[in-house]
Amino acid sequence: MSAELTVVRSGALTTVQDSGRHGHAHLGVPRSGSLDAPAMALANRLLGNDPGAAVLETTLTGCALRPDHGVTVVVGGAPCPVTVDGRPVAWGAPVRVPAGAVLNVGTVTAGVRSYVAVAGGIATEPVLGSRSTDLLSGLGPAPVRDGDVLPLGAPVRQPALPSAAPWSAPPAALVLPLRPGPRADWFTPAALRTLTSATYRVSPHSNRIGLRTEGPALERRTTGELPSEGMVLGAVQVPPDGRPVVFLHDHPTTGGYPVIAVVVEAALAQAAQARAGTPVRFTQG
């Protein structure tokens, strides 16, 4: 009989995430998957899981879980206090949680998203090859709720533990390198200069679909309507208010606002950990 986790406290937003659904954009299905892929992969490697095994991605306030069998877990990503039945345990390293004990993943002290990996991985039913929750399309398991029971896979191998795991610190300032977008010519030269010279800030309205920004508006020189066209991960779309929006993993696969640039994908993990108010600079990539 496989082990299970009961959700005691679901937190602000906790979802199941893995490496995502690749190759389905032509069907209108975005990639989804962990926003901070390096953090997910490191937590999994510390347990001997495949790097893309499904984990829980929490948002700001963590979650609490009770296993029905003894399990080994790693909590990584955004730093936070971690306890087992009220006793402090290590963040960012393997921890044994006995059957019936409560693992509490607390409110982050920096960053936004913590990752709870369990030896064997979360074993919810895959949809289109992924266990990820997609908030835009509704594919995959729903965001976890109090009382949910999550199945676990069988641990696959003993990990080779490093002396210290190389966790990345959440950004005090976010630097996003850009490549030219397909509709850069819809904007004035002044707008293109502003994009790479002004300082923006992360908006509190950001989510898994997009990182919204606050700052100077970008002026368009083409004012007509744009037919919907394909969107990619990292696309910097400019809605009518002129403030750039960086598309993250649950982004729509088509959109009708012009894309002025595209953020280099490797930089998006830091975007996942940028809190509201964090300064954002766009640079030529």
C-alpha positions in Angstrom: 0.0 0.0 0.0 1.5 3.3 -1.0 1.9 6.3 1.3 -0.4 9.3 1.3 -0.3 12.8 2.5 -3.3 14.5 4.2 -3.4 18.3 3.8 -3.9 19.8 7.2 -3.5 23.4 6.1 -3.5 24.3 2.4 -2.2 27.9 2.8 -2.8 30.8 0.4 -2.2 28.8 -2.7 -0.6 25.3 -2.9 -0.5 23.4 -6.2 1.0 20.2 -7.5 3.7 21.0 -10.0 6.3 19.1 -12.1 8.3 20.0 -15.2 5.0 20.7 -17.1 3.1 19.8 -20.3 5.4 20.2 -23.2 4.3 20.2 -26.9 0.6 21.0 -26.5 0.5 24.8 -27.2 -1.1 24.1 -30.6 -4.0 22.7 -28.7 -4.3 25.8 -26.5 -2.6 24.1 -23.5 0.2 26.1 -21.9 3.3 24.4 -20.3 2.4 25.1 -16.7 4.9 23.4 -14.3 7.1 24.7 -11.5 7.8 28.4 -11.7 11.1 27.9 -10.0 12.4 24.9 -11.9 15.9 24.9 -10.3 14.5 24.9 -6.8 12.2 22.0 -7.7 15.0 20.0 -9.3 17.4 20.5 -6.4 14.8 19.5 -3.8 14.1 16.3 -5.8 17.8 15.5 -6.3 18.3 15.7 -2.5 15.8 12.9 -2.2 16.9 10.7 -5.1 13.8 11.6 -7.2 13.9 12.4 -10.9 14.5 16.2 -11.1 11.0 16.7 -12.6 9.1 14.6 -10.1 5.9 16.3 -8.9 6.2 18.4 -5.8 3.9 20.9 -3.9 4.5 24.6 -4.8 3.3 26.8 -2.0 2.7 30.6 -2.1 3.8 32.9 0.8 2.1 31.1 3.7 3.2 27.5 3.2 1.1 24.5 4.1 0.9 21.7 6.6 0.8 18.0 5.8 0.4 14.7 7.7 1.8 11.4 6.1 0.2 8.1 6.9 3.6 6.4 6.6 7.0 7.7 7.5 8.4 9.8 4.6 11.5 11.9 3.8 10.9 15.4 2.6 12.8 18.5 1.5 11.4 22.0 1.8 13.3 24.4 -0.5 12.8 27.4 -2.8 11.8 30.5 -0.7 13.2 30.2 2.8 10.7 29.5 5.6 10.5 27.9 9.0 9.8 24.2 9.0 8.6 22.1 11.9 7.6 18.5 12.6 5.0 18.3 15.3 6.1 21.7 16.5 9.8 20.9 16.6 12.1 23.0 14.3 13.8 21.0 11.5 16.1 21.8 8.6 15.0 23.9 5.7 16.7 22.9 2.4 17.8 19.5 3.5 16.2 16.0 3.8 14.0 15.6 6.9 12.3 12.4 8.2 8.6 12.9 9.0 7.1 9.9 11.0 3.7 8.5 10.2 1.0 10.7 11.7 3.3 13.6 12.5 2.5 17.1 11.0 5.0 18.8 8.8 4.4 22.5 8.9 5.9 24.7 6.2 5.7 28.2 7.5 5.4 31.7 6.0 8.3 32.6 3.8 10.9 35.0 5.2 12.0 36.0 1.7 10.8 35.2 -1.8 7.3 33.9 -2.7 7.2 30.2 -3.5 8.5 27.2 -1.4 8.7 23.7 -2.7 7.8 20.6 -0.7 9.4 17.5 -2.3 8.7 14.0 -1.0 10.8 10.8 -1.6 8.9 9.1 -4.4 7.1 12.3 -5.6 3.5 13.3 -5.5 1.6 10.7 -7.6 -1.6 12.3 -8.6 -3.0 11.2 -12.0 -1.2 12.7 -14.9 -3.1 14.7 -17.5 -1.5 15.1 -21.0 1.7 13.7 -19.5 2.0 16.0 -16.5 0.7 16.2 -12.9 0.9 20.0 -12.9 -2.0 22.2 -11.8 -2.8 24.7 -14.6 -4.6 27.7 -13.1 -5.6 29.1 -16.5 -7.0 26.0 -18.3 -8.0 24.0 -15.2 -6.1 21.0 -16.3 -4.4 18.8 -13.7 -5.4 18.5 -10.0 -7.2 21.4 -8.5 -5.2 23.6 -6.0 -5.0 21.6 -2.8 -7.6 22.2 -0.1 -7.7 21.3 3.6 -8.5 17.6 4.0 -7.3 16.6 0.5 -5.3 13.3 0.4 -2.4 13.1 -2.0 -0.9 9.8 -3.1 2.9 9.3 -3.1 5.1 7.3 -5.4 7.6 4.7 -4.1 11.1 6.1 -3.4 13.4 5.1 -6.3 17.0 5.3 -5.0 19.2 6.6 -2.3 20.6 10.1 -3.1 24.2 11.1 -2.9 23.9 14.0 -0.5 26.1 17.1 -1.1 27.8 18.7 1.9 25.8 21.9 1.3 22.9 22.3 -1.2 23.4 25.4 -3.6 20.0 27.1 -3.0 19.6 30.5 -4.8 18.6 33.5 -2.7 15.4 35.2 -3.7 16.2 38.4 -5.6 16.4 41.8 -3.9 16.2 43.3 -7.4 15.1 41.5 -10.5 17.1 41.8 -13.8 15.4 40.3 -16.8 17.4 40.1 -20.0 15.4 40.6 -23.2 15.4 39.5 -26.8 13.4 41.5 -29.4 9.7 40.7 -29.6 7.6 40.3 -32.8 5.8 43.6 -32.3 8.6 45.9 -31.1 7.9 48.0 -34.2 4.4 48.8 -32.7 6.1 51.0 -30.1 7.8 54.4 -30.3 11.6 54.7 -30.1 11.1 56.4 -26.7 9.1 53.5 -25.4 11.9 51.0 -26.4 14.4 53.2 -24.6 12.2 53.4 -21.5 11.8 49.7 -21.4 15.5 49.1 -20.9 16.3 52.2 -18.9 13.5 52.7 -16.4 13.0 50.8 -13.1 9.7 49.0 -12.7 8.4 47.2 -9.7 6.6 43.9 -9.3 2.8 44.4 -9.0 0.9 42.7 -6.2 -1.5 41.5 -9.0 1.2 39.1 -10.3 0.4 35.4 -10.3 1.4 32.1 -12.1 0.0 33.5 -15.4 2.1 36.6 -15.5 4.4 38.9 -13.6 2.7 42.3 -13.8 4.7 45.5 -13.4 4.2 49.0 -12.1 6.1 51.9 -13.7 6.2 54.2 -16.7 3.8 53.3 -19.5 5.2 52.4 -22.9 3.8 54.4 -25.8 2.6 52.7 -28.9 3.0 54.2 -32.3 0.6 51.7 -33.9 -2.8 52.1 -32.3 -4.8 49.5 -34.3 -6.1 46.2 -33.1 -3.9 43.2 -33.3 -5.4 39.8 -34.2 -4.7 37.1 -31.6 -1.4 35.4 -32.2 0.7 32.8 -30.5 2.3 33.6 -27.1 5.4 32.0 -25.6 6.8 31.6 -22.1 8.6 34.9 -21.2 6.7 37.1 -23.7 6.5 40.7 -22.5 3.0 41.8 -23.5 1.9 45.4 -23.2 -1.8 45.9 -22.5 -3.6 49.2 -23.0 -2.3 50.7 -19.7 1.2 50.5 -21.2 2.8 48.5 -18.3 4.7 45.4 -19.3 3.4 41.9 -18.3 5.9 39.0 -18.4 4.1 35.8 -19.2 4.9 32.9 -16.8 4.1 29.2 -17.0 0.3 29.3 -16.9 0.1 32.0 -19.6 -2.5 31.8 -22.4 -1.2 30.4 -25.7 -2.6 33.2 -27.8 -3.1 36.9 -27.1 -4.1 40.1 -28.8 -1.9 42.7 -27.1 1.5 43.4 -28.8 4.6 41.6 -27.5 7.5 44.1 -27.3 10.1 41.6 -26.2 10.7 38.1 -24.7 12.6 37.4 -21.5 15.3 34.9 -21.7 13.9 31.7 -20.1 16.8 31.1 -17.7 15.9 34.4 -15.9 12.3 33.4 -15.1 13.0 31.3 -12.0 14.1 34.5 -10.2 10.9 36.1 -11.4 9.0 33.4 -9.6 10.6 34.5 -6.3 10.2 38.3 -6.7 7.8 39.7 -4.1 5.4 42.6 -4.8 7.5 45.8 -4.8 10.7 44.2 -5.9 12.5 46.5 -8.4 12.6 45.2 -12.0 15.1 46.2 -14.7 14.8 44.9 -18.2 18.1 44.7 -20.1 19.2 43.9 -23.6 19.9 40.1 -23.6 
